[in-house]
């Protein structure tokens, strides 16, 4: 494994593995805007299938999953100053709570684009919503820092709530089955089949994770070169590869995809494109094209969102960006197709959707995380982190439940 040092610039950003939450406890002072936010919130939940309970017993909504607003002044102030970030931050600090966060967030996700009138959405994007920081741009150095902030939190943390394959992406459940590890192995086999991975091939993987896919490809008889920019993932992946007796078949490189060299019979990349950024999608697909031998195939797994939502929100800075995936952007299927057509000779030859399976995967992760919270706390993570992680998993589960988010496995080939 190559271990070139990566320069990581200092930033005033949340660092949950260090117990640092800059500015989170500060409630914005914006009384007029808070009153406007409260009015909009009341209007938005009036016809939703939720039960919103305010101090004193007042309830809003048509009835359904419960949301308790514990500190309404703080909650509406955070919504007023940055709704896309404030809603999640309010959950993190306990301004509101819910006994079933994914169930509660599902009705919100189903009507996300209609909760605020379009004219006010445009106004908010211009005057209220935060914009993406320039220093989260996915340059080679910036991408390494963005990945470090999430994937290097702690290998032990991820091992607590992931299954034995250490797969951190959508599983693919067989009909009538609910075992997460079996579903993850089925997902991995599915994407390897999309790429046509077989004995004797040299396979490139972009985005190592913790080595689960590389191990399974090697057990098919392939030789694997796998790339990651996460030092922590690379370390554990190598340990797992050695323990599996496959160190002679798998090479782990601490390297950005743009620095990849060589020519490969097949390329696989599972839920890594979401970290590339729109500016670098052309480079990403051109790189896949450059690295693939004639006649080869690519297996690409990507979370997707509707194209119209991508167009209006691609510059937004959200709670997910600030606390979970800095620099990330989920593409649409149309964006993938247009970038393939414009910057490579590759085209989509086959696809399958795993959206509902991702909702189930996230529910498994959240249940495991909550059940084993004492083990997570023993690693040094605090109560704010617990609520952050719970909101993150529930928020994503809700998106996949209602189809606001999807995830596809694609087979890419040259016509």
N, C-alpha and C positions, 0 to 999 in steps of 0.2 A: 504493500500500500504506500502511495506517495503521501507525504505529510508536510507539504509546503505551508509555511505559516500564512495565516489570513489576517490582514489588517482589519480591525473592528473599530470604527469610529465611535466615540462616546456620544450618547443621545439621551435626552430627557424623556425616556419612554418607560412604560410599565415593564418591570422585570420581576415577574412573580416568583422565579426561582431564587431571587435575592430578597423577597419580601418587600419590594419597592413598588409603591402605587402613587406616583406623583400626582398631586392635586385631586385625588379621588374623594377625599373627605371634605373638600371645599364645595359648599352649595352655592351656585351662582345667585347673585342678587339681581333679579330682573322681574319685579312684581307685575308690571304691565304685560310683558310677554308671557309670564306664567299664567295670568288670567286668560289670555288668548289661548294658550296651550291647553288649559283645563277645559275651555269651551269646546275646542276642537276634539279633545279626547272624549268628552261626554257625547258629542255628536257621533264620533266614530264607533263607540261601543254600544250605542243605543240599540242597534239592530243586530249586534253580534250574539252568537250563541255562547255567551260567557256570563258569569256572575261576578261583577266588580263590587267589592264591599269597601266602603269608606269608613273612617272612624266615626262612631256615633250610630252606625247601622244602616246608613243609606246604601242602597244597591242600584247598580246600573246594569244594563244588558238584558238579553232575553232569557237568560238562564243557561247554565252549563258549567264548565270548569271554573273553579273559583280563583279569583285574584284579590288579595287583600292589600289595599294601599295603606301602609302603616304610617307614613309621613307624607301626607299629600302636598304640603308646601314645598318640600325638597323635591318630590317626584315631579311636580309640574314645572318647577324651576329648571330642572335638568332637561326635561322635554323641550322647554322653551328655547334653551340656548343651543341644543344640538340633539334633535330627536333620534337620529340614527345611532348616536353614541349614548345619549342620556338614558334611554330606556333600559339598556343593558347595565349601565353603571348603577342605576337605581336598584336593580336587582342585586348587584354585587354588594352594595352597602346596606341592603335591607329596607329601602324605602317602600318596596312592595315585595310580596312573596306569594307563592302558590304551592299547594300540596302536590300538584301534577303539572309541572311547567310545560312539558311537551304538549299535553292535552290543551292547556290554556293557549299556548302560542299558535296552535293549529288554525283556529278560526281567524286569528290576526294574519297569518301567512296566506290564507285562502283569499283574503280581500286586501292584500298589502297595497296594491296600486290604487285602490279606491278609498282608503282610509282618510286621506287628506284630499280636498278638492284640487284638481290639476293646476289651477292658477296659483294656489298657495304652495303646491309642490315646486313650481318653477321659481316662485319668490324665495322659498326656503333654500333652494339650491344656490341661489345667487347671493343671499344676504345672511343666511343662518348656518347652513351646513358647512362643516369643515371640509377642506380640500386635502387631497393627498400630499403628504410632505415630500419635498424634493429629495430628501436624503433616504427615502425608501424606494428609490428607483432601482430596478433590477439590473444594474451593471454587474460585472463579475464580483466586485467587492460587496456591492449592496445586496446582491442575492445571497451571498454567504452570511451576511449579518442578519438578513430577514429570516433565513432558515435557522440560524443559530438561536434566535429569540424564541422559537417554538420547539423545534425538534431536539435541541440540546437542553431542554428543561431538566430531564433526568431519564436515563434509560430505565431506572427502577420504577418511575412513575408510569411509563407506558406499559411496562410488563405487568403492572397491577391490573389494568383494565382491559388490555388486549388479550387475545387468546394465545394458545401455544405457538401459532405460526408467526406471531408478532406482526400481523398485517394491519396496517392503519389506512384502510380504504374499503370501499363497498364490498361486502361479501355477496355470494350468489347462492341462495338457498334452494335446495332441491325440493320439489313438491312434497309437502307433508313433513319436512324436516326442519329442525330449529337449532341444531348444533352449530355454533359459530365457527369452530375450527374446521369442521367438514365443509361449511359454506365458503370459508376462505380458501381452502384447498381447491374447491370447485371453481371459484373465481380465478385463481392463479392458472389452473389448467385451461380455463376458457380463454384467457388472454394469450397464453403460450400457443394454443391452437390457432388463434387469430393470426399469430406471427409465423405459424408453421414450424415451430421449434421441434427439432428431431435430433436423433443421435448423429454425432459427427459435426454438427454445426458450431460455428463461433457466433455467440449471441452477445449483443451489447444491451445492457440495461441502463436506462437513464433514470436515476432516482433509486438508490439501493434499499431504502427503508432499513430494516434490520436483517436483511438477507434471505427472507423467506422465499421470494420468487427465484432468486439466483440458485438457491439450494434445490428447489423443485426442478428447475431447468437442467441443472447439472445431473440430477438423478434420471433425466431422460437421455443422458449421454452427451449433452452439449457441453461445450467449453464456454464460460461466461466471463465477460469483463463488465463490471458494474461500477457506476459513477455516483458519487454523492458529494455534497459540500458540507455535510454535517459530520464533524469529527467524532461526536459521541455515537452516532449511528454506525459510522465506519468501524469504530472499535468493537462494538458489540456484534456487528455483522461478521467480522473476522473471527471472533470467538465462537459464534454459532456455526460458521462454516467449518472451522477446524474440528469442533465437536462432532459434526456430521461426517467427518472423514473426507471432505471434498476440497481441501485447501489446494490440491494440485489441479483442480478444474475451474476454480473461481478466483479471479483477481479483483480486489476492491481498490478503487482509485479515488482519492480525495481530490476531485477535479470537477470543474464546471463543464456542462454539456458543450459549451462553445469551444472548449479547449480539447475536445475529443478528437482522436486521430484514428486512422485505420479504415478497414472495410469489412463489413459484417454480413453474415448470411441472414440474420434477422435482428431486429431492434424491438425492444419492449420498453414501455414507459407507462407506469400506472400512477395516475393522479399526481403528476408532477407539473403538467402544463399549467395548472392553476397558479403556480408560483412564478411563472415566466413573465407575465405582464404584457399588456397589449403591444407596447412598443417593440417587444422582442419576439412576438409570435412569428413574424416573417423569418427571423434568424433561426428560431427553433425548428420550423418546418424545413427550411433550407438545409439545416444541419442534419436532420433525419435523412433527407434525400442524399446528401453528400456521403453519409456513412453506410448506406445500404448498397450491397452488391446487386448487380443486375439479376433480376429474377427473385429477389428477396422480398420479404413482407415485414410489415411493422404492426405490432400490437399496441394500440394506444387506448388507455382508459382515462376518461375525462369526465369530471362533473360538468354539467352544462346548465344554462339558464335560457329563458326565452330571449330571442334576439331583440325584440322591442324593449325589454327591460334592460338588456345590456347597453343598448344605445343611449338610454336616458340616465343610466346610473354608473357608467364606466369610470367617471372621474370622481365619484363620491368617495368619501372617507367614512367608513362605518365602524361600529363597535368591533366587528370581526377583524378589521384591519388593525385597529389600535391594540387589541388585547390578544389576538390569536394568530392571524396570518398577515403580518405586514407585507405590503407589496403585492398581495394576491389579487387576481381577477379571474373570475369564472367565465370561460368563453361560451358562446352559443354554438350550436351545430353549424349555423350559417357562417359564423366567423371562422370556424375550423375549415369549412369547405372553401371559403374565399381565399384564405391564406394558403391552403394547399394549392389551389389553382394559380395563385399569383406568384408563389415563391418556391414551388417545387414541381416535380413531375409526378407526384403522388396523388392518388385519388382514393376516396372511401369505397371499398369493395364489399364490405359487410359490416353490419352493426347490430348490437343488441342493447336494450335498455335494462338497467338494474335499479331504477329509481326506487320502487317499493322495497327492494332488498336493502337499499341503503338506510331507509327509515328503520327497518328491523335491526340492522347492524348498529346504528346509533343507540337504539333502545337497549341493546345488549351492553354496549360500552357504558352507558349512563348507569344502568343497574349495577354493573360490576364496580364502577367507580364509587357509587354511594355505599354499596355493601362493604367495600374495603377502605372506606375513608380513614379509619384509624391507621392503616398501613401507609396511606398517602401522607397523613399528618406527621407520622413518625419520620418522614423524609425531610420535614421542615416547612411544608406548605401550610399556609394559614387559612382561616375561615373565609377570608375574602377570595382566596384562590378556589376554595371548594365551591362557592356560589358562582364564581366566574366560569368554572369548568362545567358545572351543571347547566348554566344558562347556554353556554356554547353548544353542548351536545343536544339539549332540548330544542334550541333555536334551529339547528340544522335538521334535526329529525322532523320538525314541523314543516320545514320547507320541502323535504322529500315526500312527506305524507300527502301534501296537496298538489304536488307537481310543479310548484314554483321552481324547484330544482330537480334535475334528473342526472343520471350518470350513464354513460355509454361505453361499451367496449367496441372499438373500431379495428377493422383490418384494413391497412393502407397498402396499396400496391401501385405500381406503374401500369397504366393501361397497355 
